[in-house]
Amino acid sequence: MEVTFEVSRSPEFRQIYAIGAIGGHSPYDFRISFYNDSPKAFLEGGKQLNMVERTMESEIILSPLAAKELADWLNNHIKEYENKFGEIKRPGKKPEPDRSSHLQGYM
């Protein structure tokens, strides 16, 4: 039996750019909240204070199966991206030393 899908966007659909995500899980579901950060600086008592304002943009709630499928989907797309464009590097992370040289320890 063949099944086709018709895909449409809800009137409430919106795209959100997020710089990070936080969340957790229970035995029943996984919750992921997406956020953006805005640096703020202000004076208090003649001293400059720095803070980051974190704005929660949206939250999704997934069944454990849907969360696992999302993780698999993301991992596959990350591998495809890195094969095409190179490794995605975290800022501030030091590169691993090259251990392929026979002169290991001397370089």
N, CA, C and O of each residue as an XYZ file, in Angstrom:
428
protein
N       0.840     -1.177      0.000
C       0.000      0.000      0.000
C       0.889      1.246      0.000
O       1.798      1.367      0.821
N       0.625      2.144     -0.901
C       1.405      3.371     -1.015
C       0.675      4.498     -0.289
O      -0.540      4.657     -0.406
N       1.454      5.275      0.464
C       0.895      6.416      1.191
C       1.636      7.661      0.733
O       2.865      7.660      0.655
N       0.912      8.706      0.436
C       1.530      9.992      0.106
C       1.172     10.997      1.197
O       0.152     10.868      1.874
N       2.022     11.983      1.347
C       1.808     13.021      2.352
C       1.628     14.362      1.669
O       2.309     14.673      0.691
N       0.725     15.134      2.181
C       0.582     16.523      1.753
C       1.107     17.373      2.904
O       0.587     17.309      4.017
N       2.135     18.165      2.634
C       2.766     18.974      3.664
C       2.334     20.422      3.503
O       2.400     20.984      2.410
N       1.893     21.015      4.597
C       1.530     22.435      4.584
C       2.025     23.071      5.875
O       2.336     22.368      6.837
N       2.097     24.371      5.901
C       2.533     25.099      7.094
C       1.313     25.684      7.802
O       0.412     26.241      7.176
N       1.316     25.542      9.096
C       0.273     26.119      9.930
C       0.324     27.647      9.794
O       1.391     28.192      9.513
N      -0.790     28.346      9.985
C      -0.757     29.816      9.976
C       0.161     30.372     11.075
O       0.638     31.501     10.961
N       0.412     29.595     12.133
C       1.279     30.044     13.231
C       2.751     29.689     12.990
O       3.603     30.005     13.820
N       3.053     29.040     11.870
C       4.424     28.627     11.574
C       5.342     29.837     11.546
O       4.998     30.884     10.998
N       6.540     29.674     12.160
C       7.571     30.711     12.065
C       8.926     30.056     12.195
O       9.073     29.034     12.865
N       9.899     30.639     11.563
C      11.265     30.151     11.675
C      11.944     30.899     12.802
O      11.725     32.095     12.993
N      12.773     30.180     13.548
C      13.485     30.769     14.678
C      14.955     30.415     14.533
O      15.296     29.251     14.324
N      15.826     31.408     14.641
C      17.261     31.153     14.691
C      17.634     31.047     16.164
O      17.261     31.913     16.955
N      18.353     30.014     16.542
C      18.757     29.826     17.921
C      20.246     29.556     17.983
O      20.803     28.880     17.118
N      20.897     30.097     19.025
C      22.324     29.829     19.196
C      22.570     28.669     20.154
O      23.701     28.204     20.289
N      21.524     28.204     20.814
C      21.709     27.103     21.742
C      20.406     26.446     22.124
O      19.322     26.910     21.772
N      20.537     25.348     22.856
C      19.372     24.605     23.317
C      19.666     24.012     24.685
O      20.796     23.627     24.984
N      18.640     23.947     25.499
C      18.721     23.262     26.789
C      17.477     22.412     26.927
O      16.492     22.629     26.221
N      17.511     21.473     27.806
C      16.322     20.653     27.984
C      16.571     19.498     28.913
O      17.556     19.460     29.651
N      15.670     18.570     28.862
C      15.763     17.407     29.720
C      14.756     16.367     29.288
O      14.139     16.473     28.229
N      14.600     15.352     30.134
C      13.679     14.290     29.787
C      13.046     13.696     31.036
O      13.556     13.830     32.149
N      11.952     13.055     30.819
C      11.255     12.274     31.833
C      11.051     10.890     31.216
O      11.463     10.665     30.079
N      10.432      9.969     31.931
C      10.157      8.680     31.296
C       9.206      8.793     30.103
O       9.115      7.870     29.294
N       8.502      9.916     29.993
C       7.443     10.060     28.997
C       7.807     10.911     27.794
O       7.276     10.702     26.703
N       8.733     11.895     27.984
C       9.037     12.779     26.867
C      10.388     13.452     27.040
O      10.984     13.447     28.117
N      10.855     14.040     25.923
C      12.048     14.877     25.894
C      11.593     16.293     25.603
O      10.706     16.507     24.776
N      12.202     17.269     26.285
C      11.871     18.674     26.064
C      13.144     19.425     25.693
O      14.166     19.322     26.372
N      13.060     20.173     24.615
C      14.201     20.957     24.146
C      13.732     22.393     23.975
O      12.809     22.668     23.209
N      14.379     23.312     24.699
C      14.089     24.741     24.559
C      15.235     25.388     23.795
O      16.406     25.146     24.087
N      14.890     26.206     22.822
C      15.877     26.899     22.003
C      15.956     28.348     22.459
O      14.939     28.972     22.763
N      17.189     28.882     22.505
C      17.373     30.235     23.031
C      18.360     31.042     22.207
O      19.107     30.517     21.381
N      18.328     32.361     22.472
C      19.301     33.313     21.954
C      19.830     34.121     23.118
O      19.107     34.374     24.081
N      21.086     34.528     23.038
C      21.718     35.339     24.073
C      22.033     36.720     23.541
O      22.413     36.889     22.383
N      21.867     37.719     24.420
C      22.235     39.098     24.093
C      23.116     39.626     25.214
O      22.679     39.686     26.363
N      24.356     40.010     24.899
C      25.206     40.580     25.955
C      24.689     41.945     26.379
O      24.236     42.733     25.549
N      24.758     42.218     27.670
C      24.326     43.494     28.232
C      25.427     44.004     29.159
O      26.097     43.216     29.827
N      25.608     45.296     29.196
C      26.543     45.923     30.129
C      25.834     47.121     30.740
O      25.135     47.860     30.047
N      26.019     47.307     32.037
C      25.404     48.453     32.700
C      26.255     48.845     33.893
O      27.080     48.067     34.374
N      26.038     50.077     34.364
C      26.779     50.585     35.511
C      25.928     50.438     36.762
O      24.734     50.738     36.765
N      26.573     49.967     37.828
C      25.900     49.854     39.116
C      26.913     50.247     40.186
O      27.929     49.578     40.376
N      26.616     51.351     40.885
C      27.553     51.819     41.909
C      28.890     52.224     41.340
O      29.918     52.049     41.994
N      28.899     52.758     40.138
C      30.128     53.190     39.492
C      30.956     52.050     38.909
O      32.054     52.280     38.400
N      30.444     50.836     38.978
C      31.169     49.673     38.457
C      30.404     49.090     37.281
O      29.185     48.933     37.338
N      31.136     48.767     36.205
C      30.489     48.161     35.049
C      30.234     46.691     35.308
O      31.140     45.947     35.684
N      29.001     46.282     35.105
C      28.619     44.885     35.247
C      28.243     44.348     33.875
O      27.574     45.017     33.088
N      28.681     43.148     33.612
C      28.363     42.495     32.339
C      27.441     41.316     32.620
O      27.629     40.583     33.590
N      26.466     41.149     31.780
C      25.569     40.012     31.911
C      25.105     39.590     30.528
O      25.305     40.300     29.543
N      24.499     38.455     30.475
C      23.934     37.959     29.233
C      22.456     37.739     29.468
O      22.058     37.056     30.412
N      21.650     38.320     28.605
C      20.211     38.094     28.673
C      19.874     36.925     27.755
O      20.098     36.993     26.546
N      19.335     35.852     28.330
C      18.978     34.658     27.569
C      17.479     34.666     27.326
O      16.691     34.691     28.271
N      17.086     34.644     26.055
C      15.673     34.649     25.684
C      15.293     33.286     25.151
O      15.832     32.824     24.145
N      14.361     32.649     25.831
C      13.858     31.358     25.369
C      12.907     31.632     24.211
O      11.921     32.353     24.364
N      13.208     31.055     23.060
C      12.439     31.328     21.850
C      11.287     30.347     21.651
O      10.189     30.744     21.262
N      11.538     29.067     21.917
C      10.498     28.059     21.723
C      10.917     26.778     22.435
O      12.078     26.607     22.807
N       9.956     25.890     22.614
C      10.233     24.590     23.207
C       9.500     23.529     22.399
O       8.349     23.712     22.002
N      10.185     22.421     22.164
C       9.501     21.293     21.537
C       9.486     20.138     22.536
O      10.404     19.977     23.341
N       8.444     19.357     22.466
C       8.279     18.196     23.325
C       8.144     16.985     22.410
O       7.285     16.952     21.529
N       9.004     15.989     22.629
C       9.056     14.818     21.763
C       8.873     13.541     22.578
O       9.290     13.460     23.733
N       8.247     12.556     21.962
C       8.215     11.230     22.565
C       9.640     10.680     22.557
O      10.468     11.152     21.777
N       9.949      9.694     23.404
C      11.297      9.104     23.355
C      11.675      8.590     21.963
O      12.817      8.764     21.537
N      10.744      7.965     21.253
C      11.031      7.478     19.908
C      11.316      8.640     18.954
O      12.264      8.582     18.171
N      10.505      9.686     19.017
C      10.727     10.845     18.143
C      12.063     11.514     18.463
O      12.750     11.980     17.554
N      12.445     11.566     19.750
C      13.733     12.153     20.132
C      14.889     11.334     19.556
O      15.864     11.893     19.056
N      14.773     10.009     19.631
C      15.825      9.140     19.074
C      15.925      9.316     17.564
O      17.027      9.386     17.022
N      14.786      9.387     16.882
C      14.795      9.598     15.435
C      15.371     10.960     15.083
O      16.082     11.082     14.086
N      15.083     11.993     15.882
C      15.660     13.316     15.651
C      17.179     13.263     15.832
O      17.917     13.837     15.030
N      17.648     12.582     16.875
C      19.093     12.460     17.102
C      19.773     11.758     15.924
O      20.832     12.193     15.471
N      19.173     10.685     15.432
C      19.727      9.983     14.269
C      19.748     10.888     13.045
O      20.742     10.930     12.321
N      18.667     11.607     12.811
C      18.560     12.517     11.669
C      19.637     13.602     11.763
O      20.318     13.891     10.779
N      19.790     14.200     12.949
C      20.811     15.240     13.122
C      22.211     14.679     12.910
O      23.022     15.293     12.217
N      22.507     13.522     13.497
C      23.836     12.923     13.331
C      24.144     12.646     11.866
O      25.256     12.909     11.408
N      23.177     12.119     11.128
C      23.390     11.866      9.694
C      23.652     13.153      8.933
O      24.540     13.192      8.082
N      22.901     14.205      9.221
C      23.092     15.473      8.510
C      24.398     16.158      8.912
O      25.024     16.819      8.084
N      24.814     16.011     10.167
C      26.096     16.575     10.586
C      27.236     15.864      9.856
O      28.175     16.514      9.397
N      27.164     14.547      9.744
C      28.190     13.799      9.003
C      28.242     14.246      7.548
O      29.328     14.460      7.008
N      27.091     14.391      6.908
C      27.047     14.860      5.519
C      27.653     16.253      5.402
O      28.435     16.511      4.487
N      27.304     17.153      6.316
C      27.822     18.523      6.309
C      29.346     18.499      6.436
O      30.046     19.150      5.660
N      29.867     17.739      7.428
C      31.310     17.710      7.644
C      32.052     17.045      6.489
O      33.178     17.435      6.180
N      31.451     16.057      5.849
C      32.081     15.458      4.663
C      32.199     16.471      3.539
O      33.157     16.438      2.768
N      31.244     17.358      3.444
C      31.239     18.344      2.366
C      32.040     19.598      2.704
O      32.763     20.118      1.854
N      31.918     20.093      3.953
C      32.506     21.387      4.309
C      33.632     21.322      5.335
O      34.257     22.343      5.622
N      33.900     20.159      5.884
C      34.937     20.035      6.908
C      34.335     19.990      8.306
O      33.152     20.260      8.517
N      35.201     19.635      9.250
C      34.763     19.454     10.638
C      34.188     20.743     11.224
O      34.727     21.829     11.012
N      33.113     20.610     11.947
C      32.535     21.728     12.699
C      33.320     21.811     14.000
O      33.322     20.863     14.786
N      33.987     22.942     14.231
C      34.830     23.094     15.413
C      34.165     23.998     16.432
O      33.536     25.000     16.088
N      34.316     23.624     17.687
C      33.801     24.448     18.784
C      34.795     25.568     19.039
O      36.000     25.320     19.063
N      34.312     26.817     19.233
C      35.238     27.922     19.521
C      36.026     27.660     20.807
O      35.477     27.185     21.801
N      37.310     27.976     20.769
C      38.139     27.856     21.952
C      38.669     26.466     22.210
O      39.479     26.283     23.119
N      38.244     25.483     21.446
C      38.739     24.123     21.646
C      40.057     23.980     20.914
O      40.163     24.299     19.730
N      41.070     23.491     21.639
C      42.391     23.316     21.042
C      42.366     22.107     20.113
O      41.757     21.086     20.432
N      43.030     22.224     18.962
C      43.066     21.074     18.050
C      43.841     19.912     18.672
O      44.781     20.110     19.442
N      43.430     18.719     18.324
C      44.136     17.518     18.785
C      45.512     17.485     18.124
O      45.636     17.827     16.948
N      46.552     17.076     18.864
C      47.880     16.977     18.234
C      47.887     15.885     17.167
O      47.163     14.893     17.257
N      48.718     16.097     16.167
C      48.851     15.108     15.088
C      49.659     13.938     15.612
O      50.846     14.079     15.903
N      49.021     12.784     15.733
C      49.690     11.598     16.270
C      50.132     10.647     15.156
O      50.539      9.518     15.431
N      50.053     11.098     13.902
C      50.403     10.219     12.796
C      51.900     10.184     12.526
O      52.377      9.294     11.821
N      52.640     11.124     13.067
C      54.087     11.182     12.798
C      54.836     10.094     13.570
O      54.517      9.802     14.722
N      55.838      9.501     12.914
C      56.679      8.514     13.582
C      57.593      9.174     14.606
O      58.212      8.484     15.416
N      57.686     10.501     14.580
C      58.495     11.245     15.525
C      57.658     11.756     16.684
O      57.946     12.811     17.250
N      56.643     11.021     17.027
C      55.723     11.439     18.086
C      56.518     11.766     19.361
O      57.395     11.009     19.778
N      56.189     12.901     19.955
C      56.875     13.325     21.166
C      58.013     14.286     20.891
O      58.473     14.967     21.807
N      58.475     14.360     19.663
C      59.561     15.259     19.311
C      59.084     16.533     18.628
O      59.870     17.454     18.404
N      57.825     16.584     18.305
C      57.318     17.752     17.582
C      56.438     18.564     18.456
O      55.915     19.591     18.024
